[in-house]
Amino acid sequence: MDKIEEITKVLSDRRKELGMEQADMYMRIGMKQQQYQRIEAGSDIKLSTLLRVLEGLELELSISPKGKSKPLQQIKVATPDTVQSLEDDTDDPDFWFGSEGRK
């Protein structure tokens, strides 16, 4: 894919495949419908925004040399089932206040 229109079609098709409306991206990634609509319309976006959208659509990014189908590197976007839960630090005073000044 080397055209913005191709990428936006993939995003739009995937969203529809998941049975989602543009407004549903707010619940998935915190992006308002108007913001997401501009992306599908072909607005220029930051790479970090693209990665966020890919996460919400359960897609991953791969980059490969032109004319080759094998990616140089596949970038996996964390999805809820691949993210490990973090331990709760709420009862750890060092987490909240640090150890400075403690004797």
N, CA, C and O atoms as CSV, one atom per row, in Angstrom:
chain,resi,resn,atom,element,x,y,z
A,1,MET,N,N,0.847,-1.181,0.000
A,1,MET,CA,C,0.000,0.000,0.000
A,1,MET,C,C,0.884,1.233,0.000
A,1,MET,O,O,1.766,1.375,0.847
A,2,ASP,N,N,0.649,2.106,-0.933
A,2,ASP,CA,C,1.446,3.322,-0.960
A,2,ASP,C,C,0.584,4.563,-1.143
A,2,ASP,O,O,1.099,5.648,-1.412
A,3,LYS,N,N,-0.707,4.405,-0.999
A,3,LYS,CA,C,-1.607,5.550,-1.121
A,3,LYS,C,C,-2.482,5.644,0.121
A,3,LYS,O,O,-2.920,4.635,0.673
A,4,ILE,N,N,-2.722,6.869,0.542
A,4,ILE,CA,C,-3.554,7.095,1.721
A,4,ILE,C,C,-4.933,6.466,1.536
A,4,ILE,O,O,-5.495,5.907,2.477
A,5,GLU,N,N,-5.477,6.557,0.317
A,5,GLU,CA,C,-6.813,6.013,0.054
A,5,GLU,C,C,-6.867,4.507,0.307
A,5,GLU,O,O,-7.879,3.987,0.776
A,6,GLU,N,N,-5.776,3.812,-0.006
A,6,GLU,CA,C,-5.730,2.365,0.231
A,6,GLU,C,C,-5.758,2.063,1.730
A,6,GLU,O,O,-6.438,1.140,2.177
A,7,ILE,N,N,-5.020,2.846,2.485
A,7,ILE,CA,C,-4.974,2.638,3.932
A,7,ILE,C,C,-6.324,2.954,4.559
A,7,ILE,O,O,-6.815,2.194,5.393
A,8,THR,N,N,-6.928,4.072,4.163
A,8,THR,CA,C,-8.212,4.441,4.754
A,8,THR,C,C,-9.293,3.425,4.387
A,8,THR,O,O,-10.206,3.185,5.178
A,9,LYS,N,N,-9.202,2.828,3.202
A,9,LYS,CA,C,-10.175,1.784,2.824
A,9,LYS,C,C,-10.012,0.562,3.718
A,9,LYS,O,O,-11.005,-0.029,4.143
A,10,VAL,N,N,-8.777,0.179,4.008
A,10,VAL,CA,C,-8.526,-0.957,4.907
A,10,VAL,C,C,-9.117,-0.665,6.289
A,10,VAL,O,O,-9.762,-1.525,6.888
A,11,LEU,N,N,-8.893,0.550,6.787
A,11,LEU,CA,C,-9.427,0.916,8.103
A,11,LEU,C,C,-10.950,0.882,8.112
A,11,LEU,O,O,-11.562,0.331,9.027
A,12,SER,N,N,-11.552,1.470,7.094
A,12,SER,CA,C,-13.008,1.506,6.991
A,12,SER,C,C,-13.599,0.102,6.862
A,12,SER,O,O,-14.568,-0.236,7.542
A,13,ASP,N,N,-13.008,-0.710,5.987
A,13,ASP,CA,C,-13.497,-2.079,5.790
A,13,ASP,C,C,-13.382,-2.896,7.073
A,13,ASP,O,O,-14.288,-3.657,7.412
A,14,ARG,N,N,-12.271,-2.738,7.781
A,14,ARG,CA,C,-12.068,-3.500,9.026
A,14,ARG,C,C,-13.074,-3.064,10.086
A,14,ARG,O,O,-13.629,-3.904,10.794
A,15,ARG,N,N,-13.310,-1.774,10.200
A,15,ARG,CA,C,-14.279,-1.270,11.182
A,15,ARG,C,C,-15.648,-1.869,10.894
A,15,ARG,O,O,-16.334,-2.323,11.809
A,16,LYS,N,N,-16.045,-1.871,9.638
A,16,LYS,CA,C,-17.343,-2.435,9.246
A,16,LYS,C,C,-17.378,-3.939,9.489
A,16,LYS,O,O,-18.396,-4.480,9.921
A,17,GLU,N,N,-16.262,-4.613,9.210
A,17,GLU,CA,C,-16.150,-6.057,9.445
A,17,GLU,C,C,-16.376,-6.381,10.921
A,17,GLU,O,O,-16.962,-7.412,11.252
A,18,LEU,N,N,-15.911,-5.499,11.803
A,18,LEU,CA,C,-16.096,-5.684,13.242
A,18,LEU,C,C,-17.483,-5.256,13.710
A,18,LEU,O,O,-17.812,-5.380,14.889
A,19,GLY,N,N,-18.301,-4.749,12.775
A,19,GLY,CA,C,-19.653,-4.321,13.109
A,19,GLY,C,C,-19.694,-3.037,13.908
A,19,GLY,O,O,-20.586,-2.835,14.732
A,20,MET,N,N,-18.720,-2.162,13.662
A,20,MET,CA,C,-18.599,-0.919,14.426
A,20,MET,C,C,-18.963,0.283,13.575
A,20,MET,O,O,-18.757,0.298,12.361
A,21,GLU,N,N,-19.510,1.292,14.241
A,21,GLU,CA,C,-19.716,2.610,13.642
A,21,GLU,C,C,-18.486,3.453,13.971
A,21,GLU,O,O,-17.703,3.098,14.852
A,22,GLN,N,N,-18.319,4.565,13.265
A,22,GLN,CA,C,-17.194,5.458,13.567
A,22,GLN,C,C,-17.245,5.936,15.015
A,22,GLN,O,O,-16.205,6.092,15.655
A,23,ALA,N,N,-18.440,6.167,15.530
A,23,ALA,CA,C,-18.593,6.651,16.909
A,23,ALA,C,C,-18.113,5.613,17.931
A,23,ALA,O,O,-17.765,5.977,19.055
A,24,ASP,N,N,-18.088,4.336,17.560
A,24,ASP,CA,C,-17.644,3.285,18.477
A,24,ASP,C,C,-16.154,3.375,18.789
A,24,ASP,O,O,-15.693,2.781,19.764
A,25,MET,N,N,-15.403,4.101,17.985
A,25,MET,CA,C,-13.969,4.247,18.245
A,25,MET,C,C,-13.718,4.997,19.548
A,25,MET,O,O,-12.642,4.880,20.135
A,26,TYR,N,N,-14.699,5.762,20.002
A,26,TYR,CA,C,-14.539,6.463,21.284
A,26,TYR,C,C,-14.403,5.454,22.419
A,26,TYR,O,O,-13.557,5.612,23.299
A,27,MET,N,N,-15.235,4.421,22.397
A,27,MET,CA,C,-15.171,3.410,23.446
A,27,MET,C,C,-13.922,2.540,23.311
A,27,MET,O,O,-13.406,2.037,24.309
A,28,ARG,N,N,-13.449,2.365,22.113
A,28,ARG,CA,C,-12.271,1.520,21.887
A,28,ARG,C,C,-10.963,2.226,22.218
A,28,ARG,O,O,-10.100,1.665,22.893
A,29,ILE,N,N,-10.820,3.470,21.736
A,29,ILE,CA,C,-9.520,4.148,21.884
A,29,ILE,C,C,-9.646,5.588,22.354
A,29,ILE,O,O,-8.650,6.312,22.384
A,30,GLY,N,N,-10.851,6.020,22.722
A,30,GLY,CA,C,-11.023,7.383,23.225
A,30,GLY,C,C,-10.981,8.446,22.150
A,30,GLY,O,O,-10.655,9.599,22.434
A,31,MET,N,N,-11.303,8.083,20.924
A,31,MET,CA,C,-11.265,9.039,19.819
A,31,MET,C,C,-12.694,9.381,19.414
A,31,MET,O,O,-13.501,8.495,19.134
A,32,LYS,N,N,-12.993,10.672,19.386
A,32,LYS,CA,C,-14.337,11.113,19.026
A,32,LYS,C,C,-14.641,10.780,17.571
A,32,LYS,O,O,-13.743,10.656,16.738
A,33,GLN,N,N,-15.928,10.639,17.291
A,33,GLN,CA,C,-16.387,10.259,15.954
A,33,GLN,C,C,-15.865,11.208,14.887
A,33,GLN,O,O,-15.456,10.764,13.814
A,34,GLN,N,N,-15.873,12.513,15.166
A,34,GLN,CA,C,-15.406,13.494,14.186
A,34,GLN,C,C,-13.922,13.304,13.877
A,34,GLN,O,O,-13.500,13.426,12.727
A,35,GLN,N,N,-13.133,13.006,14.914
A,35,GLN,CA,C,-11.704,12.777,14.707
A,35,GLN,C,C,-11.486,11.548,13.833
A,35,GLN,O,O,-10.694,11.570,12.891
A,36,TYR,N,N,-12.202,10.478,14.161
A,36,TYR,CA,C,-12.023,9.245,13.398
A,36,TYR,C,C,-12.540,9.403,11.969
A,36,TYR,O,O,-11.959,8.851,11.035
A,37,GLN,N,N,-13.606,10.139,11.801
A,37,GLN,CA,C,-14.171,10.376,10.472
A,37,GLN,C,C,-13.127,11.045,9.568
A,37,GLN,O,O,-13.010,10.702,8.392
A,38,ARG,N,N,-12.373,11.997,10.122
A,38,ARG,CA,C,-11.333,12.673,9.339
A,38,ARG,C,C,-10.241,11.696,8.904
A,38,ARG,O,O,-9.692,11.822,7.810
A,39,ILE,N,N,-9.929,10.727,9.758
A,39,ILE,CA,C,-8.918,9.725,9.403
A,39,ILE,C,C,-9.397,8.895,8.218
A,39,ILE,O,O,-8.660,8.698,7.252
A,40,GLU,N,N,-10.641,8.408,8.294
A,40,GLU,CA,C,-11.169,7.607,7.188
A,40,GLU,C,C,-11.357,8.448,5.919
A,40,GLU,O,O,-11.419,7.907,4.815
A,41,ALA,N,N,-11.448,9.767,6.083
A,41,ALA,CA,C,-11.570,10.652,4.918
A,41,ALA,C,C,-10.211,10.946,4.290
A,41,ALA,O,O,-10.143,11.568,3.230
A,42,GLY,N,N,-9.127,10.505,4.934
A,42,GLY,CA,C,-7.800,10.657,4.346
A,42,GLY,C,C,-6.960,11.776,4.916
A,42,GLY,O,O,-5.947,12.144,4.323
A,43,SER,N,N,-7.355,12.332,6.060
A,43,SER,CA,C,-6.537,13.380,6.680
A,43,SER,C,C,-5.175,12.827,7.064
A,43,SER,O,O,-5.038,11.652,7.405
A,44,ASP,N,N,-4.180,13.686,7.004
A,44,ASP,CA,C,-2.834,13.318,7.412
A,44,ASP,C,C,-2.824,13.170,8.935
A,44,ASP,O,O,-3.324,14.039,9.649
A,45,ILE,N,N,-2.257,12.073,9.429
A,45,ILE,CA,C,-2.232,11.839,10.879
A,45,ILE,C,C,-0.829,11.474,11.324
A,45,ILE,O,O,0.024,11.099,10.519
A,46,LYS,N,N,-0.610,11.593,12.619
A,46,LYS,CA,C,0.668,11.198,13.200
A,46,LYS,C,C,0.740,9.670,13.260
A,46,LYS,O,O,-0.284,8.988,13.290
A,47,LEU,N,N,1.943,9.159,13.277
A,47,LEU,CA,C,2.151,7.722,13.383
A,47,LEU,C,C,1.549,7.186,14.677
A,47,LEU,O,O,0.955,6.107,14.681
A,48,SER,N,N,1.693,7.915,15.758
A,48,SER,CA,C,1.133,7.464,17.036
A,48,SER,C,C,-0.388,7.337,16.960
A,48,SER,O,O,-0.967,6.444,17.578
A,49,THR,N,N,-1.035,8.223,16.208
A,49,THR,CA,C,-2.483,8.142,16.029
A,49,THR,C,C,-2.836,6.914,15.204
A,49,THR,O,O,-3.799,6.215,15.516
A,50,LEU,N,N,-2.070,6.644,14.158
A,50,LEU,CA,C,-2.320,5.452,13.344
A,50,LEU,C,C,-2.199,4.190,14.196
A,50,LEU,O,O,-3.040,3.296,14.104
A,51,LEU,N,N,-1.170,4.116,15.014
A,51,LEU,CA,C,-0.987,2.940,15.866
A,51,LEU,C,C,-2.153,2.775,16.835
A,51,LEU,O,O,-2.584,1.656,17.111
A,52,ARG,N,N,-2.656,3.882,17.344
A,52,ARG,CA,C,-3.825,3.849,18.239
A,52,ARG,C,C,-5.053,3.312,17.495
A,52,ARG,O,O,-5.799,2.496,18.037
A,53,VAL,N,N,-5.261,3.762,16.273
A,53,VAL,CA,C,-6.389,3.301,15.460
A,53,VAL,C,C,-6.236,1.808,15.160
A,53,VAL,O,O,-7.203,1.053,15.260
A,54,LEU,N,N,-5.034,1.385,14.795
A,54,LEU,CA,C,-4.800,-0.031,14.515
A,54,LEU,C,C,-5.116,-0.890,15.729
A,54,LEU,O,O,-5.681,-1.976,15.597
A,55,GLU,N,N,-4.757,-0.411,16.898
A,55,GLU,CA,C,-5.063,-1.136,18.130
A,55,GLU,C,C,-6.574,-1.302,18.282
A,55,GLU,O,O,-7.060,-2.389,18.594
A,56,GLY,N,N,-7.300,-0.230,18.062
A,56,GLY,CA,C,-8.749,-0.274,18.202
A,56,GLY,C,C,-9.425,-1.176,17.194
A,56,GLY,O,O,-10.507,-1.702,17.452
A,57,LEU,N,N,-8.793,-1.359,16.042
A,57,LEU,CA,C,-9.363,-2.208,14.996
A,57,LEU,C,C,-8.748,-3.605,14.982
A,57,LEU,O,O,-9.012,-4.402,14.082
A,58,GLU,N,N,-7.931,-3.888,15.983
A,58,GLU,CA,C,-7.274,-5.189,16.110
A,58,GLU,C,C,-6.471,-5.534,14.852
A,58,GLU,O,O,-6.563,-6.639,14.317
A,59,LEU,N,N,-5.684,-4.560,14.400
A,59,LEU,CA,C,-4.812,-4.725,13.245
A,59,LEU,C,C,-3.368,-4.541,13.687
A,59,LEU,O,O,-3.103,-4.009,14.765
A,60,GLU,N,N,-2.439,-4.983,12.850
A,60,GLU,CA,C,-1.025,-4.745,13.115
A,60,GLU,C,C,-0.367,-4.188,11.867
A,60,GLU,O,O,-0.862,-4.362,10.753
A,61,LEU,N,N,0.738,-3.526,12.068
A,61,LEU,CA,C,1.454,-2.852,10.989
A,61,LEU,C,C,2.671,-3.676,10.594
A,61,LEU,O,O,3.392,-4.182,11.454
A,62,SER,N,N,2.897,-3.809,9.299
A,62,SER,CA,C,4.139,-4.431,8.835
A,62,SER,C,C,4.716,-3.561,7.719
A,62,SER,O,O,3.985,-2.930,6.956
A,63,ILE,N,N,6.027,-3.547,7.648
A,63,ILE,CA,C,6.736,-2.737,6.659
A,63,ILE,C,C,7.624,-3.673,5.856
A,63,ILE,O,O,8.360,-4.482,6.419
A,64,SER,N,N,7.547,-3.553,4.528
A,64,SER,CA,C,8.351,-4.429,3.672
A,64,SER,C,C,8.884,-3.633,2.486
A,64,SER,O,O,8.318,-2.603,2.118
A,65,PRO,N,N,9.975,-4.112,1.890
A,65,PRO,CA,C,10.499,-3.443,0.702
A,65,PRO,C,C,9.473,-3.519,-0.430
A,65,PRO,O,O,8.700,-4.473,-0.511
A,66,LYS,N,N,9.471,-2.519,-1.293
A,66,LYS,CA,C,8.539,-2.523,-2.430
A,66,LYS,C,C,8.715,-3.792,-3.238
A,66,LYS,O,O,9.835,-4.239,-3.486
A,67,GLY,N,N,7.596,-4.365,-3.643
A,67,GLY,CA,C,7.616,-5.553,-4.470
A,67,GLY,C,C,7.861,-6.847,-3.714
A,67,GLY,O,O,7.862,-7.917,-4.323
A,68,LYS,N,N,8.065,-6.782,-2.426
A,68,LYS,CA,C,8.295,-7.984,-1.618
A,68,LYS,C,C,7.128,-8.149,-0.663
A,68,LYS,O,O,6.610,-7.170,-0.127
A,69,SER,N,N,6.722,-9.371,-0.457
A,69,SER,CA,C,5.579,-9.600,0.424
A,69,SER,C,C,5.990,-9.882,1.865
A,69,SER,O,O,5.178,-9.751,2.781
A,70,LYS,N,N,7.236,-10.265,2.065
A,70,LYS,CA,C,7.683,-10.567,3.422
A,70,LYS,C,C,8.093,-9.273,4.132
A,70,LYS,O,O,8.965,-8.552,3.647
A,71,PRO,N,N,7.468,-8.975,5.282
A,71,PRO,CA,C,7.813,-7.744,5.992
A,71,PRO,C,C,9.218,-7.795,6.586
A,71,PRO,O,O,9.702,-8.852,6.990
A,72,LEU,N,N,9.856,-6.632,6.630
A,72,LEU,CA,C,11.149,-6.518,7.308
A,72,LEU,C,C,10.958,-6.733,8.801
A,72,LEU,O,O,11.728,-7.441,9.450
A,73,GLN,N,N,9.927,-6.112,9.325
A,73,GLN,CA,C,9.631,-6.182,10.753
A,73,GLN,C,C,8.135,-6.035,10.915
A,73,GLN,O,O,7.525,-5.155,10.307
A,74,GLN,N,N,7.551,-6.868,11.712
A,74,GLN,CA,C,6.130,-6.755,11.988
A,74,GLN,C,C,5.977,-6.102,13.348
A,74,GLN,O,O,6.612,-6.510,14.320
A,75,ILE,N,N,5.142,-5.101,13.407
A,75,ILE,CA,C,4.931,-4.360,14.643
A,75,ILE,C,C,3.590,-4.786,15.218
A,75,ILE,O,O,2.540,-4.508,14.639
A,76,LYS,N,N,3.630,-5.447,16.332
A,76,LYS,CA,C,2.387,-5.896,16.957
A,76,LYS,C,C,1.894,-4.812,17.893
A,76,LYS,O,O,2.644,-4.274,18.708
A,77,VAL,N,N,0.634,-4.511,17.757
A,77,VAL,CA,C,-0.005,-3.531,18.622
A,77,VAL,C,C,-0.640,-4.302,19.768
A,77,VAL,O,O,-1.303,-5.315,19.546
A,78,ALA,N,N,-0.443,-3.833,20.981
A,78,ALA,CA,C,-1.005,-4.518,22.139
A,78,ALA,C,C,-2.523,-4.511,22.066
A,78,ALA,O,O,-3.140,-3.479,21.802
A,79,THR,N,N,-3.106,-5.654,22.300
A,79,THR,CA,C,-4.556,-5.758,22.371
A,79,THR,C,C,-4.915,-6.210,23.776
A,79,THR,O,O,-4.055,-6.728,24.488
A,80,PRO,N,N,-6.155,-6.028,24.189
A,80,PRO,CA,C,-6.523,-6.379,25.556
A,80,PRO,C,C,-6.127,-7.797,25.968
A,80,PRO,O,O,-5.789,-8.023,27.129
A,81,ASP,N,N,-6.163,-8.745,25.047
A,81,ASP,CA,C,-5.815,-10.113,25.420
A,81,ASP,C,C,-4.305,-10.347,25.492
A,81,ASP,O,O,-3.874,-11.372,26.021
A,82,THR,N,N,-3.489,-9.419,24.973
A,82,THR,CA,C,-2.045,-9.593,25.040
A,82,THR,C,C,-1.398,-8.733,26.119
A,82,THR,O,O,-0.214,-8.900,26.415
A,83,VAL,N,N,-2.149,-7.828,26.701
A,83,VAL,CA,C,-1.608,-6.961,27.739
A,83,VAL,C,C,-1.691,-7.679,29.075
A,83,VAL,O,O,-2.764,-8.127,29.480
A,84,GLN,N,N,-0.563,-7.788,29.757
A,84,GLN,CA,C,-0.567,-8.422,31.068
A,84,GLN,C,C,-1.057,-7.420,32.094
A,84,GLN,O,O,-0.765,-6.228,32.006
A,85,SER,N,N,-1.801,-7.911,33.062
A,85,SER,CA,C,-2.291,-7.008,34.096
A,85,SER,C,C,-1.137,-6.607,35.006
A,85,SER,O,O,-0.214,-7.384,35.250
A,86,LEU,N,N,-1.211,-5.396,35.492
A,86,LEU,CA,C,-0.187,-4.866,36.378
A,86,LEU,C,C,-0.630,-5.020,37.821
A,86,LEU,O,O,-1.822,-4.973,38.125
A,87,GLU,N,N,0.333,-5.204,38.702
A,87,GLU,CA,C,0.000,-5.313,40.110
A,87,GLU,C,C,-0.441,-3.963,40.636
A,87,GLU,O,O,0.019,-2.918,40.176
A,88,ASP,N,N,-1.327,-3.999,41.596
A,88,ASP,CA,C,-1.843,-2.794,42.231
A,88,ASP,C,C,-0.828,-2.303,43.262
A,88,ASP,O,O,-0.451,-3.044,44.170
A,89,ASP,N,N,-0.387,-1.054,43.118
A,89,ASP,CA,C,0.599,-0.479,44.031
A,89,ASP,C,C,-0.030,0.474,45.037
A,89,ASP,O,O,0.690,1.227,45.692
A,90,THR,N,N,-1.335,0.463,45.177
A,90,THR,CA,C,-1.994,1.461,46.017
A,90,THR,C,C,-1.621,1.351,47.483
A,90,THR,O,O,-1.717,2.340,48.210
A,91,ASP,N,N,-1.198,0.172,47.945
A,91,ASP,CA,C,-0.846,0.035,49.357
A,91,ASP,C,C,0.656,0.187,49.601
A,91,ASP,O,O,1.127,-0.072,50.709
A,92,ASP,N,N,1.404,0.597,48.595
A,92,ASP,CA,C,2.850,0.756,48.703
A,92,ASP,C,C,3.192,2.240,48.850
A,92,ASP,O,O,3.139,2.981,47.869
A,93,PRO,N,N,3.545,2.687,50.070
A,93,PRO,CA,C,3.858,4.115,50.271
A,93,PRO,C,C,5.017,4.607,49.402
A,93,PRO,O,O,5.027,5.768,48.993
A,94,ASP,N,N,6.003,3.732,49.111
A,94,ASP,CA,C,7.120,4.148,48.267
A,94,ASP,C,C,6.648,4.473,46.856
A,94,ASP,O,O,7.218,5.335,46.187
A,95,PHE,N,N,5.613,3.785,46.410
A,95,PHE,CA,C,5.058,4.070,45.089
A,95,PHE,C,C,4.521,5.497,45.046
A,95,PHE,O,O,4.756,6.218,44.077
A,96,TRP,N,N,3.814,5.902,46.076
A,96,TRP,CA,C,3.175,7.213,46.104
A,96,TRP,C,C,4.102,8.327,46.558
A,96,TRP,O,O,4.051,9.433,46.020
A,97,PHE,N,N,4.949,8.049,47.542
A,97,PHE,CA,C,5.726,9.125,48.153
A,97,PHE,C,C,7.226,8.981,47.967
A,97,PHE,O,O,7.971,9.887,48.339
A,98,GLY,N,N,7.690,7.884,47.410
A,98,GLY,CA,C,9.109,7.675,47.226
A,98,GLY,C,C,9.784,7.400,48.570
A,98,GLY,O,O,9.134,7.440,49.615
A,99,SER,N,N,11.063,7.127,48.540
A,99,SER,CA,C,11.764,6.798,49.767
A,99,SER,C,C,12.628,7.950,50.249
A,99,SER,O,O,13.334,7.809,51.247
A,100,GLU,N,N,12.589,9.099,49.556
A,100,GLU,CA,C,13.407,10.237,49.979
A,100,GLU,C,C,12.936,10.724,51.352
A,100,GLU,O,O,11.738,10.808,51.622
A,101,GLY,N,N,13.870,11.029,52.175
A,101,GLY,CA,C,13.564,11.605,53.483
A,101,GLY,C,C,13.106,10.583,54.497
A,101,GLY,O,O,12.812,10.936,55.639
A,102,ARG,N,N,13.038,9.328,54.106
A,102,ARG,CA,C,12.635,8.284,55.051
A,102,ARG,C,C,13.869,7.694,55.681
A,102,ARG,O,O,14.879,7.482,55.010
A,103,LYS,N,N,13.793,7.427,56.964
A,103,LYS,CA,C,14.947,6.880,57.680
A,103,LYS,C,C,14.686,5.495,58.179
A,103,LYS,O,O,15.557,4.889,58.803
